[in-house]
Amino acid sequence: MVLNATLRAVLSSGITIPDAALLHYPFGERSDSTLTESLVGANGTAVNGLVNTSGNWFNSYAEVGDGVDDYGKLTDWSEIDFGQRLTGSWGLALTISDYTGSGNAVFLGQADTSTPGFQFHIADEHAQTANGNVELTMIDRTGSSNHQVIGGVAINDGGTYRIMVGGDGPAASDKVMFVNAVDETSIARNDGSQTGASNFTVPVTTHARNRSSGVDLETGCVIDNIILLDSKPTTQDAQEDCDNQPWS
């Protein structure tokens, strides 16, 4: 499926998201602890300390974490079988801004056990790529511990970056990562194909990793406009998605 074949309008201003979207967190203005999901109502309600800030963001607002104890939980990824999609066709896009660290930083993270099942992060002291590079880590849950790390480029200069990742099969070579619409994909680690990805019974957190034992690796940055997709993005998809961000 080509994501750019049809666009779904979500705001009266004409800003759109791909028709292939499964879940969308636009992070608009809020006055309570609810992070609104705009497509199916899968609202994350456990906001811990995040600041809802106005600016040149997708829905005029984004979420800021202080890197100490701030995070927000995004519920119901299990209800769209996102874990099963990770062995087949899927995509994810988000905006990351104002990050200046160099390691042990997680932008989106979840682990059903003690190790990350799905973790979108900056390379840490166990870096598979250069420290400061954005990485996506996935660990198989069948007991084989197949471990894949898809790497991108450094995003720790305080700039604003639109990241789009995805895949169309269980092998590391099936994955892709775009940074501001440029294909920056590198396979940093590949222990084998994914056959039993995380089932997301533990909610994904923004600005941190959520493990069965609790939240850790909180990250100070701005996060905006998270979209989960039902197919692997193409170069054109990434370009259209990046062009559609107000700051682009």
N, C-alpha and C positions, 0 to 999 in steps of 0.2 A: 504494500500500500504506500502510495506517495503522499506524504503529509501535506504538501502544498496544493494538492488537487482541489481542496475546498478549505476555506477558512471560516471559522465560527466567530461571529461578532459577539463580544461579551460586554462591551461598554458603549454607551451612547456616543462617545467621542470617536468611534470607529476603530479603536484598537482591537485587534483580533488575536485569537489563539488558533492553533491547528485543529482541524476537525477531528483528527486522530486522538485528541486529548481524552484521557480517562479521568484524571483528577486535576484540579487547578486551584492553587492557593495564590490569589492575586495580592493578598496582604493590603487591603484597603484600610481606611480609618476605622479604628475600633475604640470602644469605651469600656470594654470588659476583658475577660481572659480568653475570648473565643477567637481562634484563627480560622476564618471562614474558608471553606472549600466551596467553590462556586458552581460546580456541575452536578454533584449528587448529594451534597449536604454532608460530606464526611468531615465534620468540623473537629479540629483539634482544640481541646478545651483546657489543657494543662499548660498554660503560659506561665513561665517562671522568670519574672524580671525583665523580659524583653521590652524594649522601648519602641513604640509605634511612632515612626518619624515621618514627617512630610518632606516632599522634595520631588525631583524629576524622576519618579518611579512609575511602574506600570499602571497602578491605580492611584497614583499620587502619594502613596505611602509605602513604607517598607519596614522591616523588623530589624532592630539593632540589638546585638548582644555585647556584654561587657567583657567576655572572656573569663569571667570568674565563676558565676553560677547561673547564668541566663540561658534559657532554652525554651522551645515550644514543641509540644508533641503533636504529630500528624497522624491521626487515627485512620483505621479502615483500609489500609493498603492490602490487608489480607482479604478483604471482601471483594476486591477486584482481581484476586489471585495474582498479585504482582510477583510474588516469589516464583510461581510457575512460569510466568512470562520471561523471567530472567534466563531461562534455558532455551527460550525461543525468540519471539519478536517483541521488542519493547524500546522505549526511549524515555529520556528525562532531560528537562532543561531547567536552569535556574540562573539567577543573577547573584554574583558575589562582588562586594565592593568594600573598600576601606580596610582591607586586611594587610597587615605589615609584619606578621610573624614569620617563623621559619620552620616550625615543626610541631608535632603533637597537637594538631588543629583539625577538628572535624566540623564540616559544614552540614552534612546530613549523615546520620549514622544509626545503625540498629544491629543488635546481636541477640539471637535467641539463646545463646549460651555465653561463655566467657570471652569468646573471640568474635570479631566482626563478621556478620553475615553479609552486610551491605554497608559500605562506608565510603563516603565521598569526602576526601580529606587532603591535607597538605602532607607531603612526604616528611616523615619524622626521623628519629634517630636510627630506625631500621629501614631507611629510605630505599625503595627500589629504584627511584630516579633521584635527580638532584634535589637537595633540601630546598623547599619553597615551591616545588612543582605541585600542581594539582594532580591527584590520583583517584581512581575508583578501585576499591578492593572488594572482591567477592570471594567467599569461602564456601565450598560445597558442604551440604549438611547430610550427606549419605554415610559419613564415617570415613570417607576416603581422604578428606581434608584437601581436596583439590583447591588450589589457591590461585586466583588470577588477579593481577594488578594492571590496569590500563592507565598509562601515564599521559600527561599533557605538558604544559609549559609553566613557568613561574608566574604566579598571580599575586605575589606578596609585596607589590610595590605601592599598595594603597589605591590602585586604579579600580575601574569598574569592568567586570568581565561577564559575558554571557557564555555559560557552559552548556553544551548539549552532548549527551552521551546516549549510547544505545547499542543494540545488537540484534542479530537475527538467527542465532544459533548458540549451542553450548560451548563452542571453542573460543579461546581468547582471540583468535584471528577473525571471529565474527563480530567483534566489538569495534566501536569507533568513538572518538572524542573530538569535538570541535570547541575551540576557544575563540570567541568573537568571530565566528563563522569560518575560521581557518582550521583545516584538518590537522590536528597535532597528535594524532594517535601513535602511541608506542606501547608495545607489549613489554612491560617491565618485569612481570613474573608470570609463569605459566606452568602450573603443576598438572594440568589436565583439564578435560572438559567438565562443565558444570552439569550435573544431573539431579541435584537436590538442593536448590538454593533455599535461602531463608524463607520461612512461611509468614514472616512479619506478624507473628502473634505478639511480639513486643513492639510497641509503636515506634516509628521513626521519629527522631528529634532533629530539629533545626539547631544550628550553632553548637552542637554537641553530639556525643554518641550515647544511645540508650541501650544498656545491657540489662540482662536479667537481674544483675546485682545492683543496678542503679545507673544514674547518668554520670558521665565523666568526659574529659577532654573538651571542656567548654571553650568556645572560640569567639574572640572579639571581632565582629565584622557586621556588615549590612547584608541581609539576604532578602531577595525579592522575587516574585513571580515564578513559583515552582509549578512545573507542568509535568505530569506523567502521561506517556504516550503509548499507543498500542502497536507501534512499529518503529523500526530502526530509521533514524534520520539520515537523509542524504545531504550532500553539500548544498544543494539548493534550499532544502528545508532549513538548514542551519543559517544560511544567509537571510532568508525571509524572516526567521524568528529573531535574529539579531537586529535586522533593520526595523523590526516592529517594536523595539524597546525605546521608550521616550528619550533616553540619554544617548542613543546610538547616533 
